Amino acid sequence: MANKLELTWYGKDEPIRVEPRLLIEDTALSNIAADPDTQNMLIHGDNLLALKALESKFAGQVKCIYIDPPFNTGQAFENYDDNLEMSIWLDLMRSRLQIIHTLLKDDGTLFVHIDDQNLPYLTLLLDEIFGKQNRLYLITFKQGAATGHKAINPGCVTTTNFILIYSKSKEHWHPNRLYTNRGSRDKRYGNFITNINDPFPSWNLITLTEAFAEERKLSIKEARAFIKSYPEQMDQFVLEHCESVIQLVNPDYNSVGAETRAMIDESRNKPNEILRQVRDVYSDIYLLNGKRIIFYRDKLKKVDGEYVPGEPLTTLWDDLLSNNLHNEGGVNFPKGKKPEALIKRCIELSSDLGDIVLDSFLGSGTTAAVAHKMKRRWIGIEMGKQAYTHCKPRIDDAIANNDASGITKSVDWQGGGGYHFYEVAPTLINKDAFDEYVINEDYDANMLAAAVALHEGFHYQPDGDLFWKQSVGNENSYLFVTTRHLNSPYLDSIKDTMEEGEYLIIACRSFDSGLDKAYDNITVKKIPQMLLERCEFGKADYNLNIVHPPVYDDCDEEEEDV
């Protein structure tokens, strides 16, 4: 058997056993006044614990996930310490990525932002979890310029980061078609049809300069001088008359179908006569002297609400450098913000209105803010104080339409929406003064029932008629959690209300001897003993220590050479 290519590190064979926690809403921090029915979620807490909390409800539901995890550069930063032993970093990343894989829809997409140092490790890790066949693209993202103090050292100046793109299942992956604005006019389009609305056999062709001169009532010489001095005027003229602006190109004779080849031959034998091939699926083909007429209108693409010269999205993203990045979202996060335009592109490529977008390393709140403006449902997780100081104010401003920065104008955002704010619940089981495992006193009866249901894979939804139908599983199975001692009469009373085919698990603090074998369709277990082998309790966090995104240069800030 051939050896399997995989990444190995110390401790890999000892997977982290994460406790599924409840998410407790802080209604004072939620913002639902404008949208009481919102399903958006802002979660404060360790992101591994939060992801685990989401797993049972959102498995297979998330369409787009963007994460910008710690780069583990071995450096110290203002907010975090980015210096973990590599095996620890890999362990913690793997645990998160495994749950992320579970959360994604079959046609969902994962974007992972990383630097060049950890790119090879992360690629192998993602190949192992998602499958190499589901690795879609490696994006090179230009996030800075070779200026200032960075440019004085010998060697190469690092100006790029990378985004790994994976699908949950490539066979189900159907991305949206995107174009990028290349700004400058394609000057190969140098001809003009003066009577485009007439039948095509009578079309009259002149040069683009002649057409511009006629409209401006200039001589050809004057027009050329004017265009040289004011090229933007010609650019505007071309945009306004894109239906009439054309170029003539030689078709690839050997790559077209037999019908098109025959028409090319015919066109060559009929000088100065325009021929048309009508097609059902694609645009009609027009030929003149054996050359194809290509319209400038077909080159124009709608990007950020405007029709501009566009080209299909490539794996080189060098067009997203932002001015005034430090002002985006109205929050200060020096050298750590992701450009809203970058997140917009990821969301636009991989999702549609109403789809769920998730970011488990939310940082300054960029992903949540962008998803909100783009009218997606979103889940944002931030473990640090930024959840309160950055994420919440930023999203609140978007809701109130007080944020005019970033993508606001390009998506015509007018405010609205809302979100629920959650805290990750404390551990369910801890130790008392005698080193014995006990239920956390912070859990009331309802929280305890909901927490045990989460552990057992049930959905907590108490029945209004039968008290023991607390939580629902599959195929008429139920879970009942009680803090009382279970005796035989009490169990018999429950049995009498059960219907044929129903199955019940009872979790209690204690029970009379033999009750665990009293009925075939009732299983009796003790808590916390029934849960102790499931996972690790009492773990405060699984912190990766930093949430350090790539360093983005602000084009408005000039750096001095030193």
C-alpha positions as CSV (number, residue, x, y, z in Angstrom):
1,M,0.0,0.0,0.0
2,A,1.3,3.4,-0.9
3,N,2.2,5.8,1.9
4,K,-0.4,8.5,2.5
5,L,0.9,12.0,2.2
6,E,0.0,13.9,5.4
7,L,1.3,16.3,8.0
8,T,2.5,14.8,11.2
9,W,3.4,16.4,14.5
10,Y,3.9,15.5,18.1
11,G,0.5,15.0,19.8
12,K,-1.5,14.6,16.6
13,D,-2.8,11.2,17.8
14,E,-4.3,12.8,20.9
15,P,-7.2,14.9,19.5
16,I,-8.7,17.7,21.5
17,R,-12.0,16.7,23.2
18,V,-14.0,19.9,23.1
19,E,-17.0,20.3,25.4
20,P,-20.1,21.4,23.5
21,R,-21.2,24.5,25.3
22,L,-24.4,26.5,25.3
23,L,-24.6,29.9,23.8
24,I,-26.2,32.4,26.3
25,E,-27.8,35.5,24.8
26,D,-26.9,38.8,26.4
27,T,-30.1,40.7,25.5
28,A,-28.6,44.0,26.7
29,L,-26.0,43.8,23.9
30,S,-28.2,42.3,21.2
31,N,-29.4,44.8,18.5
32,I,-32.8,43.6,17.2
33,A,-35.0,46.7,17.4
34,A,-35.0,47.1,13.6
35,D,-35.3,43.4,12.9
36,P,-36.7,41.2,15.7
37,D,-36.6,38.1,13.6
38,T,-32.9,38.4,12.7
39,Q,-30.9,35.2,12.9
40,N,-27.5,37.0,12.8
41,M,-25.2,36.0,15.6
42,L,-22.2,37.9,17.2
43,I,-20.5,35.5,19.7
44,H,-17.9,36.4,22.3
45,G,-15.8,33.5,23.5
46,D,-13.1,31.1,22.5
47,N,-13.8,30.3,18.9
48,L,-13.2,26.5,19.2
49,L,-15.8,26.3,22.0
50,A,-18.1,28.6,20.0
51,L,-17.7,26.5,16.8
52,K,-18.5,23.3,18.8
53,A,-21.6,25.1,20.2
54,L,-22.8,25.8,16.6
55,E,-22.1,22.3,15.3
56,S,-25.4,20.6,16.2
57,K,-27.7,23.3,14.8
58,F,-25.7,24.5,11.8
59,A,-24.0,21.4,10.5
60,G,-24.2,21.5,6.7
61,Q,-25.9,25.0,6.7
62,V,-23.1,27.5,6.2
63,K,-22.4,28.7,2.6
64,C,-19.3,30.8,3.0
65,I,-16.6,30.8,5.7
66,Y,-13.7,33.2,5.7
67,I,-11.1,33.0,8.4
68,D,-7.9,34.9,8.9
69,P,-6.2,32.9,11.6
70,P,-3.0,33.7,13.5
71,F,0.0,33.4,11.3
72,N,2.2,32.2,14.2
73,T,5.0,34.4,13.1
74,G,6.9,34.3,16.4
75,Q,6.4,38.0,16.9
76,A,4.7,40.0,19.6
77,F,1.9,42.4,18.7
78,E,0.0,45.0,20.4
79,N,-3.0,42.9,21.2
80,Y,-1.7,39.4,21.1
81,D,1.3,37.2,21.4
82,D,1.8,35.4,18.1
83,N,4.4,32.8,19.2
84,L,3.1,29.2,19.5
85,E,5.0,26.0,19.2
86,M,4.1,24.8,15.7
87,S,2.6,21.5,16.9
88,I,0.3,23.4,19.2
89,W,-0.7,25.7,16.4
90,L,-1.4,22.8,14.1
91,D,-3.5,21.0,16.8
92,L,-5.6,24.0,17.4
93,M,-6.0,24.8,13.7
94,R,-7.0,21.2,12.9
95,S,-9.6,21.1,15.7
96,R,-11.2,24.3,14.3
97,L,-11.0,23.3,10.6
98,Q,-12.6,19.9,11.4
99,I,-15.7,21.6,12.8
100,I,-15.7,24.2,10.0
101,H,-15.8,21.3,7.5
102,T,-18.8,20.0,9.3
103,L,-20.6,23.4,9.3
104,L,-20.2,23.9,5.5
105,K,-22.9,23.1,3.1
106,D,-22.1,20.6,0.3
107,D,-21.8,23.5,-2.1
108,G,-20.1,25.7,0.5
109,T,-16.7,27.5,0.3
110,L,-13.9,28.0,2.7
111,F,-11.4,30.9,2.4
112,V,-8.3,30.8,4.6
113,H,-6.0,33.8,4.7
114,I,-2.4,33.0,5.5
115,D,1.2,34.1,5.0
116,D,4.0,32.5,3.0
117,Q,5.7,30.9,6.1
118,N,2.7,28.8,7.1
119,L,1.2,28.3,3.7
120,P,2.8,24.8,3.1
121,Y,1.7,23.5,6.5
122,L,-1.8,24.8,6.2
123,T,-2.2,23.4,2.7
124,L,-1.3,19.9,3.8
125,L,-3.6,20.2,6.8
126,L,-6.5,21.4,4.7
127,D,-5.8,18.7,2.1
128,E,-6.1,16.1,4.8
129,I,-9.4,17.5,6.2
130,F,-11.1,18.6,3.0
131,G,-9.4,16.3,0.5
132,K,-6.9,17.5,-2.1
133,Q,-9.5,17.1,-4.8
134,N,-11.5,19.9,-3.1
135,R,-8.7,22.4,-3.2
136,L,-9.9,25.0,-5.6
137,Y,-7.4,27.9,-5.8
138,L,-4.4,29.6,-4.3
139,I,-5.0,33.3,-4.4
140,T,-2.0,35.7,-4.3
141,F,-3.3,38.8,-2.6
142,K,-1.3,42.0,-2.9
143,Q,-1.7,43.7,0.5
144,G,1.1,46.3,0.4
145,A,3.6,48.2,-1.6
146,A,7.4,48.1,-1.6
147,T,7.7,51.5,0.1
148,G,9.2,53.1,3.2
149,H,11.4,51.3,5.6
150,K,10.5,47.9,4.1
151,A,12.3,48.8,0.9
152,I,15.7,49.5,2.3
153,N,16.7,46.0,3.3
154,P,18.4,43.7,0.7
155,G,16.5,40.9,-0.9
156,C,12.8,40.7,-1.7
157,V,10.2,42.9,-0.1
158,T,7.1,40.9,1.0
159,T,4.0,42.6,-0.4
160,T,1.7,39.6,-0.6
161,N,-0.3,37.2,1.4
162,F,-2.3,34.2,0.3
163,I,-5.9,32.9,0.4
164,L,-6.5,29.2,0.1
165,I,-9.9,28.3,-1.3
166,Y,-11.5,25.0,-0.7
167,S,-14.9,23.5,-1.4
168,K,-16.8,21.1,0.8
169,S,-17.5,19.1,-2.3
170,K,-16.1,20.2,-5.7
171,E,-18.8,18.4,-7.6
172,H,-21.5,20.5,-5.9
173,W,-19.5,23.8,-6.1
174,H,-21.1,26.4,-8.3
175,P,-19.4,29.8,-7.9
176,N,-20.8,33.1,-9.2
177,R,-19.0,34.7,-12.2
178,L,-17.0,37.8,-11.1
179,Y,-15.1,40.4,-13.0
180,T,-12.5,42.9,-12.0
181,N,-12.2,46.5,-13.1
182,R,-9.1,47.0,-15.1
183,G,-9.8,50.7,-15.4
184,S,-8.0,51.6,-18.6
185,R,-9.8,51.5,-22.0
186,D,-8.8,48.7,-24.3
187,K,-7.4,50.7,-27.3
188,R,-7.6,47.7,-29.6
189,Y,-11.2,48.7,-30.1
190,G,-10.5,51.3,-32.8
191,N,-13.5,51.2,-35.1
192,F,-17.0,52.6,-34.9
193,I,-20.3,51.7,-36.5
194,T,-22.1,54.9,-37.3
195,N,-25.6,53.3,-37.9
196,I,-25.7,50.4,-35.4
197,N,-29.5,50.5,-35.3
198,D,-29.8,49.8,-39.0
199,P,-29.9,46.3,-40.5
200,F,-26.4,44.8,-40.2
201,P,-25.7,44.5,-44.0
202,S,-25.8,48.3,-44.2
203,W,-23.5,49.0,-41.3
204,N,-21.0,51.8,-42.0
205,L,-17.6,51.6,-40.3
206,I,-15.3,54.5,-39.6
207,T,-12.3,54.9,-37.2
208,L,-13.0,55.7,-33.5
209,T,-11.1,59.0,-33.8
210,E,-13.3,60.0,-36.8
211,A,-16.5,59.2,-34.7
212,F,-15.2,61.3,-31.8
213,A,-14.3,64.2,-34.1
214,E,-17.7,64.2,-35.7
215,E,-19.5,64.3,-32.4
216,R,-17.3,67.1,-31.0
217,K,-17.3,68.9,-34.5
218,L,-13.5,68.8,-34.6
219,S,-11.1,68.1,-37.4
220,I,-9.2,64.8,-37.2
221,K,-6.0,66.7,-36.3
222,E,-7.9,68.7,-33.6
223,A,-9.5,65.5,-32.3
224,R,-6.1,63.7,-31.9
225,A,-4.6,66.7,-30.0
226,F,-7.7,66.9,-27.8
227,I,-7.6,63.1,-27.0
228,K,-3.9,63.3,-26.2
229,S,-4.5,66.1,-23.7
230,Y,-7.8,64.7,-22.3
231,P,-7.8,60.9,-22.7
232,E,-10.6,60.6,-20.2
233,Q,-12.9,62.3,-22.6
234,M,-12.3,59.5,-25.2
235,D,-12.8,56.9,-22.4
236,Q,-16.2,58.5,-21.6
237,F,-17.1,58.6,-25.3
238,V,-16.4,54.9,-25.7
239,L,-18.5,54.0,-22.6
240,E,-21.4,56.1,-23.9
241,H,-21.3,54.5,-27.3
242,C,-20.2,51.0,-26.3
243,E,-22.8,49.4,-28.6
244,S,-21.1,51.0,-31.6
245,V,-17.4,50.7,-30.7
246,I,-15.8,47.5,-32.2
247,Q,-12.6,45.8,-33.2
248,L,-11.9,43.4,-36.0
249,V,-10.0,40.2,-35.0
250,N,-8.9,37.1,-36.8
251,P,-10.8,34.1,-35.5
252,D,-9.0,30.9,-34.5
253,Y,-10.0,29.0,-37.6
254,N,-9.0,25.6,-36.3
255,S,-10.8,25.9,-33.0
256,V,-14.3,26.8,-34.3
257,G,-17.0,24.6,-35.6
258,A,-17.5,23.6,-39.2
259,E,-20.4,26.0,-39.7
260,T,-18.3,28.9,-38.4
261,R,-15.3,27.9,-40.6
262,A,-17.6,27.8,-43.7
263,M,-18.8,31.2,-42.9
264,I,-15.3,32.6,-42.5
265,D,-14.4,31.2,-45.9
266,E,-17.5,32.8,-47.4
267,S,-16.7,36.1,-45.8
268,R,-13.2,36.1,-47.3
269,N,-14.8,35.6,-50.7
270,K,-17.2,38.5,-50.2
271,P,-15.1,41.6,-49.6
272,N,-16.7,44.4,-47.6
273,E,-19.9,42.4,-47.0
274,I,-21.0,41.8,-43.4
275,L,-22.2,38.3,-42.6
276,R,-24.0,37.0,-39.5
277,Q,-24.2,33.5,-37.9
278,V,-27.2,33.2,-35.7
279,R,-26.6,31.2,-32.5
280,D,-29.1,30.1,-29.8
281,V,-27.0,30.0,-26.7
282,Y,-24.1,32.4,-27.5
283,S,-24.1,35.8,-29.1
284,D,-24.4,36.0,-32.9
285,I,-21.2,36.1,-34.8
286,Y,-20.6,38.9,-37.3
287,L,-17.9,38.7,-39.9
288,L,-16.3,41.2,-42.3
289,N,-13.5,40.3,-44.7
290,G,-13.0,37.0,-42.8
291,K,-12.5,38.9,-39.5
292,R,-14.9,38.8,-36.5
293,I,-16.6,42.0,-35.3
294,I,-16.1,42.2,-31.5
295,F,-18.3,44.8,-29.7
296,Y,-16.9,46.9,-26.8
297,R,-20.2,46.4,-25.0
298,D,-19.3,42.8,-24.4
299,K,-16.2,43.8,-22.7
300,L,-18.0,45.9,-20.2
301,K,-18.9,44.2,-16.9
302,K,-20.8,45.4,-13.9
303,V,-18.4,45.8,-11.0
304,D,-19.5,47.5,-7.8
305,G,-22.6,48.8,-9.5
306,E,-20.9,50.4,-12.5
307,Y,-20.2,49.1,-16.0
308,V,-16.4,49.2,-16.6
309,P,-13.8,47.4,-18.7
310,G,-13.6,44.1,-16.9
311,E,-11.8,40.9,-17.1
312,P,-12.6,37.5,-15.5
313,L,-11.4,37.1,-11.9
314,T,-8.0,35.6,-11.7
315,T,-5.9,34.1,-8.9
316,L,-3.9,37.3,-8.7
317,W,-5.8,39.9,-6.5
318,D,-3.8,43.0,-6.9
319,D,-6.6,45.5,-7.3
320,L,-7.9,45.8,-3.7
321,L,-5.4,48.2,-2.1
322,S,-7.6,50.6,-0.2
323,N,-7.1,54.2,0.7
324,N,-8.1,55.2,4.1
325,L,-8.3,51.7,5.3
326,H,-7.8,52.9,8.9
327,N,-11.1,54.7,8.6
328,E,-13.2,51.7,7.4
329,G,-15.9,50.7,9.8
330,G,-15.2,53.6,12.2
331,V,-12.9,51.4,14.4
332,N,-9.2,51.6,15.0
333,F,-7.4,48.4,14.5
334,P,-3.8,49.4,13.4
335,K,-2.3,47.2,10.7
336,G,-4.9,44.6,11.3
337,K,-8.0,45.3,9.3
338,K,-9.1,43.3,6.3
339,P,-10.3,45.5,3.5
340,E,-14.0,45.3,3.1
341,A,-13.5,45.0,-0.7
342,L,-11.6,41.8,-0.1
343,I,-14.3,40.2,2.0
344,K,-16.9,41.4,-0.5
345,R,-15.2,39.5,-3.3
346,C,-15.0,36.3,-1.3
347,I,-18.7,36.5,-0.3
348,E,-19.8,37.6,-3.8
349,L,-17.9,34.7,-5.4
350,S,-19.3,32.0,-3.2
351,S,-22.8,33.0,-1.9
352,D,-26.2,34.6,-2.6
353,L,-28.7,36.7,-0.8
354,G,-29.7,35.1,2.5
355,D,-26.9,32.6,2.6
356,I,-25.0,32.1,5.9
357,V,-21.5,33.6,6.2
358,L,-19.2,32.7,9.1
359,D,-16.0,34.2,10.4
360,S,-14.5,32.6,13.5
361,F,-11.6,35.0,13.8
362,L,-13.7,38.1,13.5
363,G,-11.1,40.6,14.7
364,S,-12.4,44.1,14.0
365,G,-15.7,42.8,12.6
366,T,-15.0,43.3,8.9
367,T,-16.6,40.0,7.7
368,A,-19.8,40.5,9.7
369,A,-20.1,44.1,8.6
370,V,-19.6,43.2,4.9
371,A,-22.0,40.2,5.1
372,H,-24.6,42.4,6.8
373,K,-24.3,45.1,4.1
374,M,-24.5,42.4,1.4
375,K,-27.7,41.1,3.0
376,R,-26.4,37.7,4.0
377,R,-27.0,36.0,7.2
378,W,-23.9,35.9,9.3
379,I,-22.2,34.4,12.4
380,G,-19.1,36.2,13.8
381,I,-17.0,34.8,16.6
382,E,-14.4,36.9,18.5
383,M,-12.7,35.7,21.6
384,G,-11.1,39.0,22.7
385,K,-12.4,42.3,23.9
386,Q,-12.7,43.4,20.3
387,A,-16.1,41.7,20.4
388,Y,-17.3,44.7,22.6
389,T,-14.9,47.4,21.5
390,H,-14.8,46.8,17.7
391,C,-17.2,44.3,16.3
392,K,-20.4,45.4,18.1
393,P,-19.9,49.2,17.5
394,R,-19.0,48.6,13.9
395,I,-22.1,46.5,13.2
396,D,-24.3,48.9,15.2
397,D,-23.1,51.7,12.9
398,A,-23.9,49.6,9.8
399,I,-27.4,48.9,11.2
400,A,-28.0,52.6,11.9
401,N,-26.6,53.6,8.5
402,N,-23.8,55.6,10.2
403,D,-21.0,53.9,8.3
404,A,-20.4,55.3,4.8
405,S,-17.0,53.7,4.4
406,G,-15.9,50.4,2.7
407,I,-18.4,48.8,0.4
408,T,-21.4,50.9,1.6
409,K,-21.8,52.9,-1.6
410,S,-21.0,50.0,-4.0
411,V,-23.8,47.8,-2.6
412,D,-26.1,50.7,-2.0
413,W,-26.4,49.9,1.7
414,Q,-29.2,51.9,3.5
415,G,-29.0,50.5,7.0
416,G,-31.3,48.1,8.8
417,G,-31.1,44.5,10.1
418,G,-30.0,43.3,13.5
419,Y,-28.1,40.6,15.4
420,H,-28.2,38.6,18.7
421,F,-25.2,38.8,21.0
422,Y,-24.1,35.6,22.7
423,E,-21.6,34.5,25.3
424,V,-20.2,31.0,25.4
425,A,-21.5,29.4,28.6
426,P,-19.1,28.2,31.4
427,T,-18.2,24.5,31.6
428,L,-21.0,22.2,32.6
429,I,-19.0,20.1,35.0
430,N,-16.3,21.1,37.4
431,K,-14.7,19.7,40.6
432,D,-15.8,20.5,44.2
433,A,-13.6,21.0,47.3
434,F,-13.3,17.2,47.6
435,D,-12.0,16.8,44.0
436,E,-15.3,15.3,43.0
437,Y,-17.1,16.1,39.7
438,V,-20.2,18.1,40.2
439,I,-22.6,20.1,38.0
440,N,-21.7,23.7,37.7
441,E,-23.8,25.8,40.1
442,D,-24.2,28.4,37.4
443,Y,-26.5,26.0,35.5
444,D,-30.2,26.2,36.4
445,A,-32.6,23.4,35.6
446,N,-33.3,24.6,32.1
447,M,-29.7,25.3,31.2
448,L,-28.7,21.8,32.5
449,A,-31.4,20.1,30.4
450,A,-30.3,22.1,27.3
451,A,-26.6,21.3,28.0
452,V,-27.1,17.6,28.4
453,A,-29.3,17.6,25.3
454,L,-26.4,19.2,23.4
455,H,-24.0,16.5,24.6
456,E,-26.4,13.7,23.7
457,G,-27.2,15.1,20.2
458,F,-30.9,16.0,21.1
459,H,-32.7,19.3,20.4
460,Y,-34.0,21.0,23.5
461,Q,-37.6,21.9,23.0
462,P,-39.8,21.1,26.0
463,D,-43.3,19.7,25.3
464,G,-46.2,21.7,26.7
465,D,-48.1,18.6,27.8
466,L,-45.6,15.9,28.8
467,F,-42.8,17.1,31.0
468,W,-40.5,14.3,30.2
469,K,-40.5,15.2,26.5
470,Q,-37.8,17.9,27.1
471,S,-35.6,17.2,24.2
472,V,-36.2,15.5,20.9
473,G,-34.0,13.1,18.9
474,N,-34.6,11.0,15.9
475,E,-37.4,8.4,15.4
476,N,-39.5,9.1,18.4
477,S,-36.6,9.3,20.9
478,Y,-36.6,11.8,23.8
479,L,-34.3,13.0,26.5
480,F,-35.4,14.0,30.0
481,V,-33.0,15.6,32.5
482,T,-33.8,16.0,36.1
483,T,-31.9,16.8,39.3
484,R,-34.1,14.7,41.5
485,H,-33.5,11.1,42.7
486,L,-35.3,8.7,40.4
487,N,-37.4,6.0,42.2
488,S,-39.6,3.2,40.9
489,P,-43.0,4.9,41.3
490,Y,-41.8,8.0,39.5
491,L,-40.4,6.0,36.6
492,D,-43.6,3.9,36.4
493,S,-45.6,7.1,36.1
494,I,-43.5,8.2,33.1
495,K,-43.8,4.8,31.5
496,D,-47.6,4.9,31.7
497,T,-47.7,8.0,29.5
498,M,-45.4,6.7,26.8
499,E,-46.8,5.3,23.6
500,E,-45.6,2.3,21.7
501,G,-42.5,2.9,19.7
502,E,-41.3,5.8,21.8
503,Y,-37.8,5.7,23.4
504,L,-36.6,7.7,26.4
505,I,-33.3,8.5,28.0
506,I,-33.5,9.8,31.6
507,A,-30.4,11.7,33.0
508,C,-30.6,12.2,36.7
509,R,-28.4,12.7,39.7
510,S,-29.2,9.3,41.2
511,F,-31.6,6.4,40.9
512,D,-32.8,3.3,42.8
513,S,-30.9,0.1,42.2
514,G,-32.1,-1.8,39.1
515,L,-34.1,1.1,37.5
516,D,-31.6,1.2,34.7
517,K,-32.8,-2.2,33.6
518,A,-36.5,-1.8,34.4
519,Y,-37.8,-1.1,30.9
520,D,-36.4,-1.9,27.5
521,N,-37.4,1.4,26.0
522,I,-36.1,3.6,28.9
523,T,-32.4,4.1,29.6
524,V,-31.5,5.6,32.9
525,K,-28.1,7.4,33.4
526,K,-26.4,9.4,36.1
527,I,-25.0,12.8,35.6
528,P,-22.3,13.9,35.6
529,Q,-20.9,10.3,35.2
530,M,-22.6,9.8,31.8
531,L,-20.7,12.7,30.3
532,L,-17.2,12.4,31.8
533,E,-15.8,10.3,29.0
534,R,-17.3,12.4,26.3
535,C,-15.1,15.4,26.4
536,E,-12.8,17.6,28.4
537,F,-14.5,19.7,31.1
538,G,-13.2,22.7,32.9
539,K,-11.1,24.0,30.0
540,A,-11.4,27.8,30.1
541,D,-10.3,28.3,26.5
542,Y,-8.4,26.9,23.6
543,N,-6.9,30.3,22.7
544,L,-4.6,30.6,19.7
545,N,-3.2,33.6,21.6
546,I,-3.6,36.0,18.7
547,V,-5.9,37.0,16.0
548,H,-3.4,38.7,13.8
549,P,-4.5,39.4,10.3
550,P,-2.2,40.3,7.5
551,V,-0.7,43.8,7.8
552,Y,-2.4,46.1,5.4
553,D,-0.7,49.3,4.3
554,D,-2.8,52.4,4.2
555,C,-2.1,54.2,1.0
556,D,-2.7,57.6,2.6
557,E,0.1,57.1,5.1
558,E,3.6,57.8,3.8
559,E,6.5,55.9,5.4
560,E,9.9,57.5,5.7
561,D,13.1,55.7,4.9
562,V,15.3,55.0,7.8
